Amino acid sequence: MNFHDKKVIPPKYIYLFLTIVCFILLFFSVIFSNRVSVLKTITGAVITPMQTGVNAVGTGIYNRVTDKKEMEALAADNQELQSKLDDANAQIKQYEQENYELKRLQELLALQEQYTDFNTIGARVIATDSTNWFYSFVIDKGKEDGIQVGCNVLADGGLAGIVTEVGNHYAKIRSIIDDNSQVSAAVSGTDTLCTVSGDLSSIRDGYINVEYINKADTIEEGAELVTSHISSKFLPGILIGYATEITMDANNLTQSAKCIPVVDFRNLQEVLVVLDLKANYKTDSLNQNIYDDISGNSSLPSTADTEENENSSGDTMKEIDPFESENDNVENGASEENEPDSDGSDIGE
């Protein structure tokens, strides 16, 4: 049999036939409504559940398709919002970091304004020792910025340390908490002299040591300790910390105390380097923690100064090198009993 010989009924005739059948059935259902009521009931009982099931399946499929589209749209919106949120959080963190850095720089500026008589330059800490305490650290400024060995370093409103090594673009700092550090100090507003010594074991408890206080001197709790005018390495009047727990030594001749440093040596990020060296300054009085002028390019004392400091026996005070050792800095018989050496108590190389 050849299937190509079959006659194909056009679809429009099929649709016309079904339409006529529907009209006929509709006509009979209206004319003979009483006779076909039982048939309607039976047909409704059979078809209605099927129709309900078909509707439920269709509705479920439609809802799933709709829910999937909505979920995909929500997922895309959520991803977009999450991306915006991540960008906003990153921007907030950047703002917080910038605000924190601005606050630190403002504090550094306030410190610079506190010591306006000094020629200073700001620097950033770029390296430190392996411990949590900054007993030595490196900054990003060096010789080309005017920094020299012996320059004082400030932070947090007070003395942080002294430059011990300089390169063209870096400088190494020894802080006042280092075990080898000793600073000739004085109680602010008084003539009381003392020595502030670094102690890495004590700084963990928040203090360093104060020694060689004359037993006749009275120090109040919380008194400010500043660099002394007799220091050969540190400019006078720089705040070191606050005295606490003053006690009489076993020799009953001197007193000791603890110094709470004003600088936070657990977190140093920016510092202020004083470009002026103590060797280039002179004080107008041995009893004042101030200086009056620069003695010129030479660090040597003038003839008038040398003659003025001659002692009663006719011996002239030896010229002071700010980086000499303790034994070389102290003249024989120049210091009175129980007083700290004027230069030997400072940080050396």
C-alpha positions as semicolon CSV with decimal commas, in nm:
position;residue;x (nm);y (nm);z (nm)
1;M;0,000;0,000;0,000
2;N;0,129;0,337;-0,096
3;F;0,086;0,587;0,190
4;H;0,132;0,872;-0,051
5;D;-0,198;0,777;-0,212
6;K;-0,393;0,846;0,112
7;K;-0,613;1,149;0,119
8;V;-0,533;1,393;0,399
9;I;-0,827;1,581;0,554
10;P;-0,744;1,945;0,602
11;P;-0,747;2,055;0,970
12;K;-1,003;2,328;0,906
13;Y;-1,264;2,062;0,815
14;I;-1,189;1,873;1,135
15;Y;-1,233;2,191;1,344
16;L;-1,560;2,265;1,159
17;F;-1,689;1,916;1,226
18;L;-1,609;1,934;1,596
19;T;-1,774;2,274;1,621
20;I;-2,093;2,141;1,465
21;V;-2,089;1,846;1,706
22;C;-2,053;2,082;2,001
23;F;-2,344;2,297;1,884
24;I;-2,560;1,987;1,840
25;L;-2,477;1,862;2,187
26;L;-2,541;2,206;2,330
27;F;-2,877;2,218;2,152
28;F;-2,982;1,879;2,284
29;S;-2,867;1,966;2,636
30;V;-3,091;2,272;2,634
31;I;-3,393;2,102;2,473
32;F;-3,368;1,778;2,667
33;S;-3,226;1,915;2,991
34;N;-3,459;1,713;3,211
35;R;-3,375;1,389;3,036
36;V;-3,000;1,429;3,046
37;S;-2,975;1,556;3,409
38;V;-2,880;1,209;3,531
39;L;-2,620;1,187;3,259
40;K;-2,489;1,527;3,361
41;T;-2,461;1,412;3,721
42;I;-2,276;1,098;3,624
43;T;-2,053;1,287;3,384
44;G;-1,983;1,559;3,646
45;A;-1,897;1,295;3,908
46;V;-1,645;1,139;3,672
47;I;-1,505;1,443;3,495
48;T;-1,490;1,690;3,790
49;P;-1,222;1,496;3,986
50;M;-1,025;1,452;3,669
51;Q;-1,058;1,821;3,595
52;T;-0,953;1,905;3,954
53;G;-0,648;1,680;3,923
54;V;-0,555;1,825;3,587
55;N;-0,596;2,180;3,728
56;A;-0,385;2,091;4,034
57;V;-0,110;1,947;3,814
58;G;-0,125;2,245;3,583
59;T;-0,127;2,489;3,871
60;G;0,165;2,309;4,038
61;I;0,367;2,314;3,715
62;Y;0,284;2,680;3,662
63;N;0,374;2,768;4,020
64;R;0,703;2,580;3,997
65;V;0,792;2,751;3,673
66;T;0,692;3,088;3,818
67;D;0,878;3,021;4,146
68;K;1,188;2,916;3,956
69;K;1,184;3,234;3,754
70;E;1,126;3,439;4,067
71;M;1,408;3,255;4,249
72;E;1,644;3,314;3,960
73;A;1,550;3,682;3,960
74;L;1,587;3,702;4,338
75;A;1,922;3,521;4,322
76;A;2,046;3,768;4,061
77;D;1,919;4,060;4,272
78;N;2,076;3,908;4,582
79;Q;2,410;3,864;4,407
80;E;2,398;4,222;4,286
81;L;2,307;4,350;4,633
82;Q;2,580;4,134;4,792
83;S;2,832;4,278;4,549
84;K;2,720;4,630;4,636
85;L;2,734;4,544;5,006
86;D;3,088;4,408;4,971
87;D;3,192;4,726;4,791
88;A;3,028;4,937;5,062
89;N;3,200;4,737;5,339
90;A;3,535;4,771;5,165
91;Q;3,479;5,144;5,130
92;I;3,379;5,170;5,496
93;K;3,694;4,985;5,600
94;Q;3,900;5,214;5,381
95;Y;3,731;5,517;5,538
96;E;3,792;5,375;5,886
97;Q;4,159;5,314;5,803
98;E;4,195;5,662;5,656
99;N;4,019;5,811;5,958
100;Y;4,249;5,618;6,192
101;E;4,554;5,733;5,996
102;L;4,422;6,091;5,996
103;K;4,379;6,074;6,372
104;R;4,738;5,952;6,414
105;L;4,869;6,226;6,187
106;Q;4,668;6,484;6,379
107;E;4,825;6,358;6,702
108;L;5,168;6,380;6,536
109;L;5,090;6,736;6,428
110;A;4,980;6,820;6,782
111;L;5,309;6,676;6,908
112;Q;5,498;6,891;6,658
113;E;5,310;7,197;6,778
114;Q;5,396;7,102;7,135
115;Y;5,767;7,120;7,054
116;T;5,768;7,415;6,814
117;D;6,118;7,521;6,922
118;F;6,261;7,204;6,768
119;N;6,327;7,145;6,400
120;T;6,137;6,821;6,337
121;I;6,035;6,584;6,060
122;G;5,769;6,313;6,061
123;A;5,856;5,952;5,978
124;R;5,680;5,617;5,954
125;V;5,794;5,302;6,135
126;I;5,871;5,038;5,872
127;A;6,036;4,761;6,077
128;T;6,078;4,650;6,434
129;D;6,232;4,376;6,643
130;S;6,074;4,034;6,678
131;T;5,898;4,109;7,007
132;N;5,572;4,291;7,073
133;W;5,762;4,583;7,224
134;F;5,929;4,849;7,010
135;Y;6,262;4,853;7,195
136;S;6,431;4,909;6,860
137;F;6,277;4,996;6,527
138;V;6,349;5,140;6,182
139;I;6,191;5,446;6,019
140;D;6,164;5,547;5,652
141;K;6,374;5,865;5,675
142;G;6,751;5,896;5,675
143;K;7,052;6,109;5,589
144;E;6,890;6,266;5,285
145;D;6,615;6,396;5,515
146;G;6,863;6,554;5,756
147;I;6,858;6,279;6,019
148;Q;7,184;6,211;6,206
149;V;7,299;5,970;6,472
150;G;7,196;6,117;6,805
151;C;6,871;6,276;6,686
152;N;6,594;6,253;6,947
153;V;6,275;6,071;6,848
154;L;5,932;6,166;6,983
155;A;5,593;5,993;6,979
156;D;5,264;6,008;7,171
157;G;5,356;6,338;7,334
158;G;5,696;6,238;7,470
159;L;6,040;6,083;7,426
160;A;6,053;5,755;7,234
161;G;6,426;5,706;7,180
162;I;6,737;5,814;6,994
163;V;6,883;5,748;6,648
164;T;7,171;5,499;6,663
165;E;7,223;5,419;6,294
166;V;7,149;5,613;5,976
167;G;7,132;5,522;5,608
168;N;7,039;5,735;5,311
169;H;6,672;5,645;5,338
170;Y;6,637;5,481;5,679
171;A;6,733;5,526;6,042
172;K;6,745;5,281;6,332
173;I;6,608;5,390;6,668
174;R;6,685;5,259;7,016
175;S;6,389;5,327;7,241
176;I;6,413;5,431;7,606
177;I;6,272;5,096;7,722
178;D;6,575;4,904;7,593
179;D;6,790;4,743;7,861
180;N;7,091;4,946;7,747
181;S;6,906;5,277;7,760
182;Q;6,968;5,534;8,032
183;V;6,834;5,888;8,019
184;S;6,943;6,172;8,245
185;A;6,611;6,310;8,369
186;A;6,465;6,565;8,607
187;V;6,135;6,613;8,786
188;S;5,953;6,885;8,594
189;G;5,945;7,217;8,776
190;T;6,209;7,116;9,032
191;D;6,586;7,077;9,061
192;T;6,555;6,705;9,135
193;L;6,771;6,494;8,905
194;C;6,747;6,122;8,840
195;T;6,819;5,853;8,583
196;V;6,550;5,674;8,386
197;S;6,671;5,325;8,288
198;G;6,512;5,094;8,032
199;D;6,399;4,749;8,142
200;L;6,236;4,509;7,897
201;S;6,118;4,282;8,176
202;S;5,954;4,566;8,371
203;I;5,791;4,729;8,068
204;R;5,565;4,426;8,041
205;D;5,410;4,554;8,363
206;G;5,391;4,903;8,215
207;Y;5,690;5,080;8,368
208;I;6,067;5,136;8,353
209;N;6,303;5,223;8,637
210;V;6,395;5,555;8,797
211;E;6,717;5,561;9,001
212;Y;6,961;5,788;9,185
213;I;6,709;6,029;9,335
214;N;6,858;6,226;9,623
215;K;6,704;6,113;9,950
216;A;6,645;6,476;10,048
217;D;6,427;6,542;9,742
218;T;6,053;6,494;9,764
219;I;5,875;6,355;9,458
220;E;5,497;6,352;9,440
221;E;5,307;6,059;9,299
222;G;5,247;6,116;8,927
223;A;5,518;6,383;8,893
224;E;5,630;6,449;8,536
225;L;5,977;6,326;8,443
226;V;6,147;6,520;8,163
227;T;6,488;6,508;7,999
228;S;6,745;6,694;8,204
229;H;6,946;7,000;8,103
230;I;7,268;6,811;8,188
231;S;7,199;6,537;7,933
232;S;7,456;6,529;7,656
233;K;7,231;6,351;7,407
234;F;6,873;6,455;7,480
235;L;6,733;6,803;7,435
236;P;6,597;6,940;7,763
237;G;6,237;6,943;7,874
238;I;6,105;6,648;7,670
239;L;5,843;6,453;7,861
240;I;5,947;6,096;7,945
241;G;5,670;5,972;8,173
242;Y;5,522;5,988;8,520
243;A;5,680;5,883;8,849
244;T;5,510;5,635;9,077
245;E;5,593;5,406;9,373
246;I;5,878;5,615;9,514
247;T;6,080;5,415;9,768
248;M;6,399;5,464;9,971
249;D;6,694;5,251;9,859
250;A;6,865;5,003;10,092
251;N;7,169;5,232;10,122
252;N;6,944;5,499;10,278
253;L;7,117;5,757;10,057
254;T;6,910;5,753;9,739
255;Q;6,554;5,687;9,632
256;S;6,413;5,483;9,347
257;A;6,083;5,492;9,164
258;K;5,897;5,359;8,864
259;C;5,832;5,558;8,547
260;I;5,518;5,502;8,343
261;P;5,624;5,607;7,990
262;V;5,400;5,848;7,805
263;V;5,473;5,661;7,480
264;D;5,287;5,342;7,397
265;F;5,576;5,115;7,301
266;R;5,343;4,836;7,191
267;N;5,212;5,033;6,895
268;L;5,434;5,283;6,715
269;Q;5,342;5,376;6,360
270;E;5,450;5,737;6,314
271;V;5,719;5,927;6,501
272;L;5,862;6,276;6,505
273;V;6,239;6,307;6,464
274;V;6,410;6,614;6,608
275;L;6,677;6,716;6,359
276;D;6,859;6,936;6,612
277;L;7,135;6,770;6,812
278;K;7,189;6,844;7,179
279;A;7,559;6,899;7,105
280;N;7,464;7,207;6,899
281;Y;7,266;7,368;7,180
282;K;7,363;7,547;7,500
283;T;7,148;7,632;7,800
284;D;7,130;7,976;7,955
285;S;7,142;7,832;8,306
286;L;7,246;7,511;8,472
287;N;6,922;7,516;8,669
288;Q;6,676;7,549;8,381
289;N;6,545;7,290;8,136
290;I;6,552;7,536;7,845
291;Y;6,795;7,647;7,575
292;D;6,839;7,991;7,428
293;D;7,018;7,963;7,098
294;I;7,219;7,745;6,863
295;S;7,590;7,766;6,915
296;G;7,661;7,746;6,544
297;N;7,777;7,464;6,324
298;S;8,042;7,354;6,570
299;S;7,939;7,130;6,856
300;L;8,234;7,240;7,068
301;P;8,174;7,479;7,358
302;S;8,305;7,832;7,316
303;T;8,604;7,965;7,511
304;A;8,374;8,175;7,726
305;D;8,165;7,870;7,808
306;T;8,476;7,670;7,897
307;E;8,605;7,939;8,125
308;E;8,265;7,980;8,286
309;N;8,253;7,610;8,377
310;E;8,594;7,593;8,541
311;N;8,577;7,452;8,890
312;S;8,735;7,603;9,202
313;S;9,051;7,388;9,177
314;G;9,132;7,538;8,840
315;D;9,048;7,224;8,641
316;T;8,852;7,289;8,325
317;M;8,552;7,064;8,243
318;K;8,637;6,815;7,974
319;E;8,476;6,857;7,632
320;I;8,174;6,628;7,605
321;D;8,120;6,392;7,318
322;P;7,751;6,286;7,315
323;F;7,843;5,929;7,219
324;E;8,126;5,862;7,460
325;S;8,098;5,579;7,709
326;E;8,000;5,634;8,067
327;N;8,358;5,620;8,196
328;D;8,478;5,876;7,940
329;N;8,195;6,122;7,996
330;V;8,229;6,177;8,370
331;E;8,513;6,397;8,490
332;N;8,699;6,288;8,801
333;G;8,533;6,445;9,103
334;A;8,291;6,651;8,893
335;S;7,976;6,478;9,019
336;E;7,865;6,507;9,376
337;E;7,789;6,200;9,581
338;N;7,458;6,026;9,504
339;E;7,396;6,232;9,188
340;P;7,370;6,053;8,849
341;D;7,643;6,106;8,594
342;S;7,542;6,389;8,371
343;D;7,633;6,213;8,046
344;G;7,692;5,852;8,133
345;S;7,323;5,801;8,204
346;D;7,224;5,872;7,847
347;I;7,188;5,631;7,562
348;G;7,513;5,554;7,386
349;E;7,601;5,392;7,065
